[in-house]
Amino acid sequence: MKATWFEQFGAAKDVLHVGQRPDPTPNDGEVLVELHTSGVNPSDVKKRAGSFPDLLDRGFVIPHSDGAGVIADVGSGVSKDRIGQRVWVYQAQYGRRFGTAAQLLSLPEHRAVLLPDNASFDVGACLGIPAMTAHRCVFADGSVAGKRVLITGGAGRVGHYAIQWAKQDGAFVIATASNPDDHDACLSLGADVVVNHRESHWAQTILEHTNGKKLERIVDVEFGGNLNEVLDCVDTGATIASYASMANPEPKLPFFRMMYLDLTVRLVIVYAMPEEAKSYAVRDITDALERDALKHRIAHRIPLDDIAASHELIEQGGFRGCVINRCR
């Protein structure tokens, strides 16, 4: 099979190799997937750069956790009825060496989820990390129906889905965006209000839109950088669910101010989500796909041969949507 791998950490163009690797075979409880697409996420890029220092202890790694394709074979204990199913896969390269940046992948069958016929393989490669992270952030602490929900970075990969999850559940959704295109994108996804987080005192702008009513749930893309503004508009007993803090990775917390608000801070990463939460997300994603109830945005489609370019795009940023490698 054609595959991408790295044997050392470093810059994408220096360490990512594309070539032939032996075809995998499914073990007990596994399915073999002929991959059509592989999703590229920030965590994949960070792993390649060395954020998990022991990742290469057992040998080379085929990167990427998300993807989509067709089940070609099954291992012992898996129904042969699954052969031929279109599926999207998640968590392929977590606690394992071999991910989706290849033409074939064996992984536990429950990580290969039926992909409805009306959903493309490109869409399937966007679901594992972006859509599941958004689902966890929105629903980990219960329904948001009737609640005021802030989603920072609403036009980003996770924010894009978080707006839709929250709005479909009946929330009043406030999103932040920093330019007119992103502003319009958030409104098109269902946001009720969009404010510019580049402007000073944007929390006060939010409160002007809510008639002074503070917010009960926060889905935050930049915990450290946004915290002071968030605390100016968050209600007592609220939950802040954050999945990133890149600008300020070691924020200093105003403990007593947060304590007096009886806040819950929830830090979210798909890999560590309880299996029950993953199943919950998979169920809702499947239902939404079948109903064409989710909008998706693909920013770049890049051949597997040019995988280094896709990693560099993630590092450079400046675009909105998912980055997909075409495996075939």
QUIQUI-V726988 format. One line per field, one symbol per residue. psi: psi as a letter, one per 40 degrees, with the letter a starting at -180 (. if undefined). burial: I if it has 16 or more other ideal C-beta (glycine too) atoms within 10 Angstrom, else O. A space follows every 50 residues. Layout:
psi->???
burial->???
This chain:
psi->ihiiiieiiaidedehihahiihiihaheiihhhhdihhhidddddddee egdededeaihhihdiaiahhdiiihehheeehehhiiiifdgheidhae gieihhihdeehhhhidehiddddeedcddddddddddedfiieheihhh hifeeiddddddddddddefihhhiiieidddddddddeehdihiheeii fddddddddefehiidihhhegdddedddddeeiiheihhhieigddgeg ihhgdddddeefihhhhhhddeiiddddddddddddddddefehiihhdh hhiddfddddddddddaeihiihhhhe.
burial->IOIIIIOOIOOIOOIIOIOOIOOIOIOOOIIIIIIIIIIIIIIIIOIIIO OOOOIIOOOOIIIIIIIIIIIIIIIOOIOOOOOOIIIIIIIIIIOIOIII IIIIIIIIIOIIIIIIOOIIIIIIIIIIIIIIIIIIIIIIIOOIOOIIII IIIIIIIIIIIIIIIIIIIOIIIIIIIOOOOIIOIIIOIIIIIIIOIOOO OIIOIIIOOIOOOIIIIIIIIIIIIIIOIIIOIIIOOIIIIIIIIOOOOO IOOOOOOIOOOOIOOIOIOIOOIOOOIIOIIIOIIIOIIOOOOIOIIIOO OIOIOOIIIIIOIIOOOOOIIIIIIIIO
